[in-house]
Amino acid sequence: MNFHTKINHFAYFWLLVLAGWLLAFSAHCADKETEFNEKIVTPELIQQLQTGGFVIYMRHGNTDNSRPDQAPKVDLNDCSTQRVLDQKGVAVTKRVGNYVRAARIPIGDVFASPMCRAKNSAENAFGHYQLDNKLMYTGTMTSAEKKPVIANTRRLISEPQPLGTNRVLVAHAPNMMDLINYFPEEATLVIFKPQGNSQFEYLGSIRPGDWPALLEQLK
């Protein structure tokens, strides 16, 4: 192998190394672009919610992790086969409902996942709900099984709402992760502005611990 051949091989080797670095950097940047940035709701947004026209997605309250779902044999009519709200989950969902009323946020239709932890959270917080099987927990679903749930969630979030009322969905964190790459804390309210045609804008989140300060600022 002559001198020039060695130089060419050396240059080719470093070109391959550089290409690998560039690919890794591009993948890193792509991952950064898909990261979700949680925004905490401001008093100004609460005032907008008071006029209606928004969709609120609520993750169910805290659960008893010692009682996992008996997947794939979960009986939707038998809470003993499911992971259910613990005492903290019951208390926090009732407290969130009280906060919503104290903030004078009008609530219209409430749709809940058929899982007991979601149904009970909806009842505790809002006093009523309609079951929607296509808000079912996606954490144990295949990609194909998730598609109709994600499509239905997108539809419910993107449909424009009339002034004077806000639509509520009570469901699960994995569903929100599948939709917008966001895993909210238990009993968090996620606020969306529906834009029609399957489009919506994420505006912010209200975690359970955020409420006291928000309500104080609204006085």
Secondary structure, DSSP 4 states (H G I P E B T S, - for coil): --HHHHHHHHHHHHHHHHHHHHHHHHHHHHHHHH-----BPPHHHHHHHTTB--EEEEE---B-TTS---TTS--TT-GGGS--B-HHHHHHHHHHHHHHHHTT--EEEEEE-SSHHHHHHHHHHHS--EE-GGG---TT--HHHHHHHHHHHHHHHHS---BT-EEEEEE-HHHHHHHHS--PPTT-EEEEEEEETTEEEEEEEE-GGGHHHHHHHH-
